[in-house]
Amino acid sequence: MDQAEINLETLAQLYPAVVADILDELGYRQQCLPDHIRPLTPNKTIAGRVLTARAETVSTVPESPYKLEIEAVERLTEGEVLLVDCGDDRTCGFWGELLTTACLYKKSGGVVMTACTRDMWKIRELDFPVFGIGYHPADSKGRADIVELGNPIEIGGVKASSGDYILGDEDGLVVIPQAVAAKTIQSALEKVSGENIVRDELAKGMSMGDAFARYGIL
């Protein structure tokens, strides 16, 4: 599997734990986002290419409010996930129903942010994954604003660039560097296959020690 062959449907069949294991083996041991970034919506799985953004907490209304937030949504392509470093902002609901509706039309993969969301009364009906740090009813205007779009960011020691990949579920989120994405996904698929064999053997009574000795999977 090379970079051009990466299929987001294949990525979505995996889960963060097995991908994190493979990244550990490849020497990428700092790829899991902080554990306080949680699924906030009924749809608790997310997979896609990354579009990065950086937002800041502000105290005044910018001259052009929402400018880069709107541009971010406009720039998203099918399967892309908006990954926003917002510095753990808890002053507002940075995300909302109308942004979600626009992203659904564009078939975006979801949003991951170190910020809060609002409008859950509607978002929970839309089957769109939102990962963040909480909920807040206040508008983001004059409270949090995107200041950079598409540049590398760092969240909790995890570096991410546009074009990387992200995978998440209730365990958490892992960022897959674009340079090793193909190898990571192929190796993760192979490990899942092996885990399925071990699971069957354990269910039949094989001891954990014997299973590990035979298959090298735990």
KEKE-3310 file (N, C-alpha, C; in steps of 0.2 Angstrom, whole numbers, plus 5000, padded with zeros to 4 digits):
npx = (5004:5004:5006:4996:4987:4980:4965:4951:4940:4946:4955:4945:4941:4950:4956:4960:4969:4976:4983:4991:4999:5006:5013:5021:5030:5036:5043:5037:5031:5024:5010:4997:4983:4980:4971:4959:4952:4938:4925:4910:4898:4884:4889:4904:4916:4929:4938:4950:4959:4969:4966:4973:4971:4974:4968:4964:4961:4951:4948:4941:4929:4935:4940:4935:4925:4924:4931:4942:4937:4926:4933:4940:4930:4925:4937:4938:4938:4930:4931:4940:4946:4944:4956:4959:4969:4965:4970:4964:4952:4939:4929:4918:4906:4914:4912:4897:4879:4877:4889:4892:4882:4886:4898:4893:4887:4898:4904:4913:4925:4924:4926:4940:4945:4953:4943:4926:4909:4893:4875:4870:4857:4853:4865:4867:4858:4863:4873:4887:4904:4910:4924:4930:4933:4922:4906:4897:4887:4889:4893:4906:4911:4921:4927:4934:4945:4950:4967:4977:4978:4980:4993:5007:5003:5003:4998:4997:5010:5009:5013:5006:5001:4994:4987:4991:4985:4970:4963:4950:4941:4931:4942:4951:4962:4972:4986:4992:5007:5009:5020:5022:5010:5005:5012:5009:4995:4994:5002:4994:4982:4987:4990:4978:4971:4979:4976:4963:4964:4971:4962:4951:4958:4960:4947:4944:4951:4965:4980:4985:4999:5004:4998:5003:5017:5016:5010:5015:5007:4999)
npy = (4994:5010:5028:5034:5025:5024:5021:5029:5022:5010:5014:5018:5005:5001:5003:5015:5010:4999:5005:5014:5005:5000:5012:5014:5004:5008:5018:5030:5037:5046:5050:5050:5059:5071:5064:5070:5075:5071:5060:5069:5068:5057:5049:5041:5038:5042:5046:5051:5062:5075:5092:5106:5118:5133:5141:5155:5161:5175:5192:5203:5207:5201:5211:5205:5194:5176:5173:5165:5153:5151:5150:5138:5128:5129:5125:5112:5095:5080:5068:5074:5079:5092:5098:5106:5116:5124:5128:5123:5130:5136:5145:5146:5140:5133:5126:5122:5120:5125:5125:5112:5107:5112:5105:5092:5092:5094:5082:5080:5072:5075:5084:5088:5095:5106:5112:5118:5113:5118:5118:5105:5100:5099:5094:5081:5074:5073:5064:5066:5066:5074:5079:5085:5095:5098:5106:5121:5135:5148:5160:5159:5171:5185:5178:5166:5163:5157:5159:5154:5143:5128:5126:5118:5111:5108:5098:5094:5089:5082:5082:5088:5089:5096:5084:5073:5059:5055:5045:5040:5035:5029:5026:5036:5047:5046:5052:5050:5051:5057:5053:5040:5033:5024:5012:5011:5008:4997:4988:4988:4982:4969:4966:4966:4955:4945:4947:4943:4929:4925:4929:4920:4908:4910:4910:4897:4891:4891:4895:4911:4914:4904:4908:4920:4916:4909:4917:4930:4941:4953)
npz = (5000:4995:4997:4989:4988:5000:5008:5015:5020:5023:5033:5043:5047:5056:5073:5086:5096:5091:5080:5087:5093:5082:5078:5089:5087:5075:5080:5083:5096:5102:5098:5102:5106:5119:5133:5138:5127:5120:5113:5109:5104:5099:5088:5089:5083:5072:5057:5046:5034:5039:5042:5047:5060:5070:5084:5095:5112:5113:5118:5113:5099:5084:5069:5057:5061:5063:5051:5047:5052:5044:5032:5034:5034:5021:5015:5018:5011:5005:5017:5025:5041:5052:5062:5077:5086:5100:5112:5124:5126:5136:5136:5127:5115:5103:5092:5082:5077:5063:5057:5057:5049:5037:5035:5034:5022:5013:5015:5025:5037:5051:5066:5077:5092:5104:5112:5116:5111:5105:5104:5104:5105:5092:5084:5089:5081:5069:5065:5065:5069:5083:5092:5107:5121:5130:5133:5129:5130:5125:5112:5100:5095:5098:5108:5105:5091:5075:5070:5062:5048:5041:5044:5053:5069:5087:5099:5115:5115:5104:5087:5072:5055:5041:5030:5036:5045:5055:5068:5078:5093:5107:5115:5112:5103:5089:5079:5063:5055:5039:5032:5036:5034:5025:5028:5041:5042:5034:5042:5053:5049:5047:5060:5067:5060:5066:5079:5079:5077:5089:5098:5096:5099:5113:5117:5115:5125:5126:5135:5141:5141:5132:5120:5118:5117:5105:5095:5098:5101:5111)
capx = (5000:5008:5002:4991:4982:4977:4958:4949:4936:4950:4957:4940:4940:4954:4954:4966:4974:4981:4987:4996:5004:5011:5017:5026:5035:5039:5047:5033:5028:5020:5005:4991:4981:4978:4965:4953:4949:4933:4919:4905:4892:4883:4894:4910:4921:4931:4944:4951:4964:4969:4967:4975:4970:4976:4964:4966:4956:4952:4944:4937:4927:4939:4937:4932:4924:4923:4934:4946:4933:4922:4938:4942:4925:4925:4943:4938:4936:4927:4935:4945:4944:4947:4960:4960:4972:4962:4973:4959:4948:4933:4925:4913:4905:4918:4908:4890:4875:4877:4896:4891:4878:4890:4903:4890:4886:4905:4906:4919:4925:4922:4930:4943:4947:4954:4938:4919:4904:4886:4869:4870:4851:4853:4871:4866:4853:4866:4877:4893:4908:4913:4928:4932:4934:4916:4900:4897:4882:4891:4895:4914:4913:4924:4930:4939:4945:4955:4972:4981:4975:4984:5000:5008:5001:5005:4993:4999:5016:5008:5014:5001:5002:4988:4989:4992:4978:4968:4958:4948:4935:4930:4948:4955:4963:4979:4988:4997:5011:5008:5026:5022:5003:5003:5015:5006:4989:4995:5004:4989:4978:4989:4990:4971:4970:4982:4972:4957:4966:4973:4955:4948:4962:4959:4940:4944:4955:4973:4982:4988:5006:5005:4995:5009:5023:5015:5008:5018:5002:4995)
capy = (5000:5017:5034:5036:5020:5025:5022:5031:5017:5005:5017:5018:4999:5000:5007:5019:5006:4995:5009:5017:5000:5000:5018:5013:4999:5012:5023:5036:5035:5052:5051:5050:5066:5070:5060:5074:5076:5065:5061:5073:5066:5050:5046:5041:5036:5047:5044:5055:5066:5081:5099:5109:5125:5135:5146:5158:5164:5183:5196:5207:5204:5203:5215:5200:5188:5169:5173:5159:5147:5150:5147:5131:5124:5130:5122:5105:5091:5074:5064:5078:5080:5098:5097:5113:5118:5130:5130:5121:5135:5134:5151:5147:5134:5135:5123:5122:5116:5127:5123:5104:5106:5114:5100:5086:5093:5093:5075:5080:5067:5077:5089:5087:5102:5107:5118:5116:5113:5119:5116:5098:5098:5097:5090:5074:5071:5073:5058:5069:5066:5080:5077:5091:5095:5100:5109:5128:5139:5155:5160:5160:5178:5189:5174:5161:5164:5154:5163:5151:5138:5124:5126:5113:5112:5104:5097:5089:5086:5078:5086:5087:5093:5095:5079:5068:5055:5054:5040:5041:5032:5031:5025:5042:5049:5045:5055:5045:5055:5056:5049:5032:5031:5018:5007:5010:5005:4990:4984:4988:4977:4963:4965:4965:4949:4941:4947:4939:4922:4925:4929:4913:4903:4911:4908:4890:4889:4892:4900:4918:4913:4900:4912:4925:4913:4906:4923:4936:4947:4954)
capz = (5000:4995:5000:4984:4989:5006:5008:5021:5022:5026:5039:5047:5049:5062:5079:5088:5100:5087:5076:5092:5094:5076:5078:5094:5084:5070:5083:5084:5102:5104:5093:5105:5108:5127:5135:5139:5121:5120:5108:5112:5100:5098:5084:5093:5079:5067:5053:5040:5033:5043:5040:5054:5062:5077:5087:5101:5116:5112:5123:5109:5093:5078:5063:5053:5065:5060:5044:5045:5053:5038:5027:5036:5032:5014:5012:5019:5006:5007:5021:5029:5048:5055:5069:5079:5093:5103:5119:5129:5127:5139:5136:5123:5111:5097:5086:5082:5072:5056:5055:5056:5043:5031:5034:5032:5014:5010:5017:5030:5042:5057:5069:5083:5094:5111:5113:5117:5106:5108:5099:5104:5103:5084:5082:5090:5076:5062:5064:5063:5075:5086:5098:5110:5129:5134:5130:5132:5126:5123:5105:5100:5093:5103:5113:5102:5084:5072:5068:5057:5045:5037:5046:5058:5075:5092:5104:5120:5113:5097:5081:5067:5049:5036:5026:5041:5046:5062:5070:5085:5096:5114:5118:5111:5096:5087:5073:5059:5051:5032:5029:5037:5035:5022:5031:5048:5040:5032:5047:5058:5046:5048:5067:5068:5058:5071:5086:5078:5078:5096:5102:5095:5103:5120:5118:5115:5131:5126:5140:5138:5140:5126:5115:5117:5114:5098:5090:5099:5101:5117)
cpx = (5004:5003:4996:4985:4978:4969:4955:4944:4940:4953:4952:4938:4944:4952:4961:4971:4979:4985:4992:5001:5009:5015:5022:5032:5039:5044:5043:5029:5025:5015:4998:4989:4979:4971:4958:4949:4944:4928:4913:4898:4891:4887:4901:4916:4923:4938:4944:4958:4964:4970:4968:4972:4972:4971:4966:4960:4957:4947:4939:4935:4932:4936:4933:4930:4922:4927:4937:4942:4929:4927:4939:4936:4924:4931:4942:4935:4933:4933:4940:4942:4948:4950:4962:4963:4969:4964:4968:4955:4941:4928:4919:4912:4908:4915:4901:4886:4876:4884:4895:4887:4882:4895:4899:4889:4892:4907:4912:4919:4924:4927:4933:4946:4948:4949:4931:4915:4898:4881:4869:4862:4850:4859:4870:4862:4857:4871:4884:4897:4911:4917:4930:4933:4928:4911:4900:4892:4884:4894:4903:4916:4915:4927:4935:4939:4951:4960:4977:4977:4980:4991:5001:5006:5004:5000:4995:5005:5015:5008:5009:5002:4996:4991:4990:4985:4977:4963:4956:4941:4935:4937:4952:4957:4971:4980:4993:5000:5010:5014:5025:5015:5002:5006:5011:4999:4989:4997:4998:4983:4980:4989:4982:4969:4973:4979:4966:4958:4967:4966:4951:4951:4961:4952:4940:4948:4962:4975:4985:4995:5007:5003:5001:5015:5022:5014:5012:5013:4999:4991)
cpy = (5006:5022:5035:5031:5020:5026:5023:5026:5011:5008:5016:5011:4997:5004:5010:5014:5002:4999:5012:5011:5000:5006:5017:5009:5003:5017:5030:5035:5041:5054:5051:5056:5065:5067:5064:5076:5070:5066:5064:5072:5059:5046:5047:5039:5041:5045:5048:5058:5072:5087:5103:5116:5127:5141:5149:5161:5172:5186:5202:5204:5206:5207:5211:5194:5182:5169:5167:5152:5146:5147:5140:5126:5124:5126:5114:5101:5085:5070:5067:5079:5087:5097:5104:5113:5124:5131:5128:5126:5133:5140:5151:5140:5136:5132:5123:5119:5118:5125:5115:5103:5107:5108:5094:5087:5092:5086:5075:5074:5068:5082:5087:5093:5102:5113:5114:5116:5116:5117:5109:5096:5096:5093:5083:5070:5070:5068:5061:5069:5072:5078:5084:5090:5097:5103:5116:5132:5145:5155:5162:5167:5182:5185:5169:5162:5160:5160:5160:5145:5134:5123:5120:5115:5107:5104:5092:5086:5082:5083:5084:5092:5092:5089:5073:5064:5055:5049:5040:5037:5033:5030:5032:5043:5048:5048:5051:5050:5053:5051:5042:5030:5025:5012:5005:5006:4998:4985:4983:4983:4970:4961:4963:4958:4944:4941:4943:4932:4921:4925:4923:4908:4904:4909:4900:4887:4889:4897:4906:4917:4909:4904:4917:4922:4911:4912:4929:4942:4947:4960)
cpz = (5000:4997:4995:4985:4995:5005:5014:5024:5026:5033:5045:5050:5055:5068:5082:5092:5096:5082:5081:5093:5088:5076:5083:5090:5079:5073:5084:5090:5105:5099:5095:5108:5116:5128:5137:5133:5120:5115:5112:5109:5100:5094:5087:5090:5074:5064:5047:5039:5037:5040:5046:5054:5069:5079:5093:5105:5115:5117:5119:5102:5087:5073:5059:5057:5061:5053:5043:5047:5047:5032:5028:5033:5025:5011:5013:5013:5009:5011:5025:5036:5050:5062:5071:5086:5095:5110:5124:5131:5130:5139:5132:5119:5104:5091:5087:5077:5065:5053:5053:5050:5037:5030:5032:5024:5011:5012:5021:5035:5049:5060:5076:5086:5102:5113:5114:5111:5110:5103:5099:5103:5096:5082:5083:5085:5070:5061:5061:5069:5077:5092:5101:5118:5133:5130:5133:5127:5123:5116:5105:5098:5098:5109:5111:5095:5081:5069:5063:5054:5040:5039:5052:5065:5080:5097:5109:5119:5106:5092:5076:5061:5045:5031:5030:5041:5053:5063:5077:5087:5103:5118:5118:5104:5095:5080:5070:5055:5044:5029:5030:5037:5031:5025:5038:5047:5038:5038:5052:5056:5048:5056:5069:5066:5063:5077:5085:5080:5086:5100:5101:5099:5110:5122:5119:5121:5131:5131:5137:5137:5133:5120:5113:5114:5107:5093:5092:5100:5108:5117)
residu = (MET:ASP:GLN:ALA:GLU:ILE:ASN:LEU:GLU:THR:LEU:ALA:GLN:LEU:TYR:PRO:ALA:VAL:VAL:ALA:ASP:ILE:LEU:ASP:GLU:LEU:GLY:TYR:ARG:GLN:GLN:CYS:LEU:PRO:ASP:HIS:ILE:ARG:PRO:LEU:THR:PRO:ASN:LYS:THR:ILE:ALA:GLY:ARG:VAL:LEU:THR:ALA:ARG:ALA:GLU:THR:VAL:SER:THR:VAL:PRO:GLU:SER:PRO:TYR:LYS:LEU:GLU:ILE:GLU:ALA:VAL:GLU:ARG:LEU:THR:GLU:GLY:GLU:VAL:LEU:LEU:VAL:ASP:CYS:GLY:ASP:ASP:ARG:THR:CYS:GLY:PHE:TRP:GLY:GLU:LEU:LEU:THR:THR:ALA:CYS:LEU:TYR:LYS:LYS:SER:GLY:GLY:VAL:VAL:MET:THR:ALA:CYS:THR:ARG:ASP:MET:TRP:LYS:ILE:ARG:GLU:LEU:ASP:PHE:PRO:VAL:PHE:GLY:ILE:GLY:TYR:HIS:PRO:ALA:ASP:SER:LYS:GLY:ARG:ALA:ASP:ILE:VAL:GLU:LEU:GLY:ASN:PRO:ILE:GLU:ILE:GLY:GLY:VAL:LYS:ALA:SER:SER:GLY:ASP:TYR:ILE:LEU:GLY:ASP:GLU:ASP:GLY:LEU:VAL:VAL:ILE:PRO:GLN:ALA:VAL:ALA:ALA:LYS:THR:ILE:GLN:SER:ALA:LEU:GLU:LYS:VAL:SER:GLY:GLU:ASN:ILE:VAL:ARG:ASP:GLU:LEU:ALA:LYS:GLY:MET:SER:MET:GLY:ASP:ALA:PHE:ALA:ARG:TYR:GLY:ILE:LEU)
# end
